[in-house]
Amino acid sequence: MTTTPPKPLTVGFDLDLTLLDTRPGIKATWTAFSAETGVPIDADLVVSRLGPPLEQEIAHWFPADLVTEMTARYRALYPAYAIEPTVPMPGARDAIEAVREAGARTIVVTAKNGPHAELHFEHLGIEPDAIVGGLWAEGKAEALRAHGAQVYVGDHVGDVRGARTAGAVSVAVATGPCAPEELREAGADVVLTDLTDFRAWWDAYRG
């Protein structure tokens, strides 16, 4: 009798304000973008609401018929301004290491486009097992299911919805734009202050 070996545990993580503090670089990119286009943009406001796809933010500042063009222009500027200033969030490296120590896989599922996400991790020397970009909220469930993720960690109510849609345990960290009570109301199974609390939760979760 042959048996199929069990799949390894897989933990998914969001990128912006979950694993990486991209705010300084994103602010610098928007500031340069504003100067280039001549359109006044409140970069501090932009970085206060990170999470949703870039196109949604662009639409706050440009008419609908320019969103595609301006999104492409912003992305062209991004590598020059956003990669260098980005740093790991507190506990991020340890959280990934905790998953690896258990023989589990780590994947990143983010609304950020894949090539820029890969640049960030390459620059910081962080190596997830897979990176999937361009997915938001419930859409993240596509990648979480495809990779068999049992847990998804994120900072936004959209991340909670993605985890729930995928049937994964939703672990929320209160390091982004959403307050702990918002994350709980959205259906998070657990809310951590930040990723420095992840290892203890992970050890308890695995029993």
C-alpha positions in Angstrom: 0.0 0.0 0.0 1.4 3.4 -1.0 0.6 6.6 0.9 1.1 10.1 -0.3 3.5 11.9 2.1 1.9 14.9 3.8 2.6 18.3 2.4 4.9 20.5 4.4 3.3 23.3 6.4 3.2 26.5 4.4 2.9 30.0 5.8 2.1 32.9 3.6 3.1 36.5 4.5 2.1 39.9 3.1 4.9 42.3 2.2 4.2 45.9 2.9 4.1 46.6 6.6 4.0 42.9 7.5 7.4 41.7 6.5 9.0 44.9 5.2 8.7 48.6 6.2 8.5 50.1 2.7 7.1 53.5 3.8 10.4 55.5 3.5 11.0 54.3 0.0 7.4 54.5 -1.2 7.2 58.1 0.2 10.4 59.0 -1.7 9.0 57.4 -4.9 5.8 59.3 -4.6 7.6 62.6 -3.9 9.7 62.1 -7.1 6.6 61.1 -9.0 4.8 64.2 -7.9 7.7 66.4 -9.0 8.0 64.7 -12.4 4.3 64.9 -13.2 3.6 68.3 -11.6 0.7 66.9 -9.7 0.6 67.8 -6.0 0.5 64.5 -4.0 0.4 64.1 -0.3 3.0 61.3 0.1 2.5 61.1 3.9 -1.2 60.3 3.2 -0.3 57.7 0.6 2.0 55.8 3.0 -0.7 55.9 5.7 -3.0 53.7 3.7 -0.7 51.1 2.1 -2.2 47.7 1.2 -4.5 48.0 -1.8 -3.2 47.8 -5.3 -1.2 50.7 -6.7 -3.9 51.5 -9.3 -6.3 52.4 -6.5 -3.9 54.9 -5.0 -3.1 56.4 -8.4 -6.8 56.9 -9.0 -6.9 59.3 -6.0 -4.6 61.7 -7.8 -5.2 61.2 -11.6 -8.3 60.9 -13.8 -9.4 57.4 -14.8 -8.1 57.6 -18.3 -4.5 58.2 -17.0 -4.4 55.5 -14.3 -2.7 52.9 -16.5 -0.1 55.2 -17.9 0.7 56.8 -14.5 0.9 53.4 -12.8 3.5 52.4 -15.3 5.5 55.6 -14.8 5.4 55.2 -11.0 6.7 51.6 -11.3 9.5 52.8 -13.6 10.7 55.2 -10.8 10.2 52.6 -8.0 13.5 50.7 -8.1 15.6 53.9 -8.0 13.8 55.3 -4.9 12.1 52.5 -3.0 14.5 49.6 -2.6 17.5 51.0 -0.7 15.5 52.7 2.1 13.3 49.6 2.8 14.1 47.6 6.0 12.6 44.5 7.6 9.8 45.0 10.1 10.6 44.1 13.7 10.6 40.3 14.0 10.4 39.6 10.3 13.6 37.7 9.8 12.9 35.7 13.0 9.4 34.9 11.8 10.7 33.4 8.6 13.4 31.6 10.4 10.9 30.1 12.9 8.9 28.7 10.0 12.0 27.3 8.3 13.2 25.7 11.6 10.0 23.7 11.7 10.6 22.4 8.2 7.8 24.5 6.8 7.7 26.7 3.6 7.4 30.5 3.4 5.6 32.3 0.6 5.0 36.0 0.1 1.6 36.9 -1.4 1.3 40.7 -2.1 -0.5 43.3 -4.1 2.8 44.7 -5.1 4.0 43.6 -8.5 6.2 40.6 -8.4 9.4 42.0 -9.9 9.5 44.8 -7.3 8.7 42.4 -4.5 11.6 40.2 -5.7 14.0 43.2 -5.7 13.1 44.0 -2.1 13.9 40.5 -0.8 17.0 40.2 -2.9 18.4 43.5 -1.6 17.7 42.4 2.0 19.0 38.9 1.6 15.6 37.4 2.6 14.7 34.3 0.6 11.1 33.2 0.7 10.3 29.9 -1.0 8.0 31.7 -3.4 6.8 35.2 -4.2 3.5 35.9 -5.8 2.6 39.5 -6.7 -0.4 41.4 -8.0 -3.0 39.9 -5.8 -5.2 41.7 -3.3 -7.8 40.8 -0.6 -9.9 37.8 -1.7 -7.7 37.5 -4.8 -4.8 36.4 -2.6 -6.7 33.1 -1.9 -5.7 32.0 -5.4 -2.0 31.8 -4.6 -2.6 30.6 -1.0 -4.6 27.7 -2.2 -2.1 26.9 -5.1 0.7 26.7 -2.6 -1.3 24.9 0.1 -0.8 27.7 2.7 -2.4 26.8 6.0 -1.6 30.2 7.6 -1.5 33.7 6.1 0.0 36.6 8.0 -0.9 40.2 7.1 -1.5 43.7 8.4 -4.7 44.7 6.5 -8.3 43.7 6.6 -7.8 42.7 3.0 -5.3 40.2 4.1 -7.8 38.8 6.6 -10.3 38.4 3.8 -7.7 36.6 1.7 -6.9 34.2 4.4 -10.5 33.4 5.2 -11.3 32.9 1.5 -8.5 30.4 1.2 -9.5 28.6 4.3 -6.2 29.5 6.0 -5.7 30.6 9.6 -5.6 34.4 9.6 -2.8 35.9 11.6 -3.0 39.7 11.7 -0.2 42.0 12.8 -1.2 45.5 14.0 1.7 47.2 12.1 -0.2 48.6 9.2 -3.1 51.0 8.7 -5.7 48.8 10.4 -6.2 48.9 14.2 -6.4 45.6 16.1 -10.2 45.9 16.6 -10.6 46.3 12.8 -8.6 43.2 12.2 -10.6 41.2 14.7 -13.9 42.5 13.3 -12.8 41.4 9.9 -12.4 37.9 11.2 -8.7 37.5 12.1 -8.1 34.3 14.1 -5.4 36.0 16.0 -4.0 39.5 16.3 -0.4 40.1 17.2 1.2 43.4 18.1 4.0 42.7 15.5 6.1 39.8 14.2 8.2 39.7 17.3 5.2 37.8 18.8 5.0 35.4 15.9 7.5 32.7 17.1 5.6 32.1 20.3 2.3 31.9 18.5 3.8 29.6 15.8 5.2 27.2 18.4 1.8 27.0 20.2 0.0 26.5 16.8 2.2 23.6 15.9 1.6 22.1 19.3 
